Amino acid sequence: MSRDEDALRWEGDDDLDRLSVGDDDGEADGAGGATASAPVIAREAGPRGPLGWLALVLALAATAGWIVILVANPVQQPSLIGLAMYQLGELLAVLTPLLWWWLVDRLAPLRRRSAWWLAGIVVTAPWPLVVGVIA
């Protein structure tokens, strides 16, 4: 039978559904058999360690810093669309530090989390507030 005819049949599809990312690990350990494991994206958060908790505290501080900036600097826009877009940007600025921390906690491998958390601290920092305090 050719490969074109294989595409028209349902045979063997059940075997493909049972395969997952973690199947190779189970066979390498000698456990044998197909075990269902969660996809890589939906895995649970592993241990955070002190750097993870420090990154969470800094993300909360960055969120508070963005809120301080928003309260201290009210902006008037000439149009309703401009005001809506500006407020959307403000909302994203406030949520981004915590969202970055949560996504790194859920998606990044353990050995790379610290680098991603440090990058998030730099990228999502409330720079107008930081520069105003330093100056």
N, C-alpha and C positions, 0 to 999 in steps of 0.2 A: 504494500500500500504506500502511496506517495505521501509526502508531507501535506499536500493540498487536501487530500481526502481525510487526513487526520484532523484537520481543523473543523470538519463537519461532524465529528463524532464526539460523544460525551465520555468515552472511555478514558480513565486515568485522571479525570479532573478532580476526583475526590482526594487523590494523593497529593495534588498540588495545593489544595486548600489546607491540608494538614501541615505543610511545610511552614516553618517560620525561621526567624533569625537565630533563635536559641537552639534549634535542633542539632546543629553541628557540635555545640558544646556538650550536650548530653551524650552523644555517641563517643566523643573523645574521652570523656570521663569513664566510659565503660558502663554507663547506665543503660544504654541501648533503648530502643523503642522511640516512637515519636511522642514528644510532650508538647503540649500547647504552651506557648509563651507569648507575652504581650509584645506588640510591635515596639520598635525602638522609640518612636515618638511618644507612646503612651506609658512609658515606664514610670515607676514611682521615684520620687526624689531619694537619693542616697544620703549618707551622712554628710552634714555640711561642714563641720569643724569650726574652729574659731574664726577663720577668715570668712566663711559664709555668713556667720552671725554678724561679724563686723561690717560686711558688705550690706547686709540688711539694715543695720543701724544707719550707715551712711546713705543708703537709698531713702530711708525715712527722713533723714536730715535734708537731703536734696529736695525731696517733695515739700517739706516745710519751708525751705528756702525759696522755692518757686512760688509758694503761696504768699510769702512775705513780699516778694517782688510784685506780684499781681495787686496786692492791697496797696502797696506804696506808690505804684505808678498807674493810676487809672488813665485810660486812653479813650479819646473820642474819635470816632470814625465818621466820615461824611455820608456814608451810605449804609443801608441795612445789610447788604451783602458783605461789605468790608467789615462791619462789626461782627457779623456771624463768623466770618473766617478768622478774625482776630481772636474771638473767644474760643473757637475750636483749637487754634494754636496754643492758647493758654491752657486749655484742658489737657491737651496732649503733653505739654511741658510738665504739668503737675503729675500726670500718671506715668510718664515714661520711666523715671528711675525705678519705681516699684515693679513695673511691667518687665523691665530689663532684668531685674534681679530674679523675678519669678520664672521667666523664660530660660535664663541660664541654669537655674536650679532644676528645671524640668528636662531640658534638652541637651545640655552640654555633658560630655563625659567627665567623670570625677577628676581626672588629671588635668583637664583644661579649664575647669570652672574658675579657678583663681584668676587666670589671665583674662577671661571674659568679664568677671566681676570688676577687676581693676579697670578694664577698658570702659565698662559701663559707668563707673564712678567719674571718669574723666569726661566721657561724652555727654552724660546727662546732668552734670553739675550745674547749679544755677550760677553761671559765669557772671552775669551782671551784678549779683550780690557779692560774689567772691572778689571781683575786681574793685567794687565799691568799698569793701572792707579793707582791702590791701592798700588802696590809694589814699 
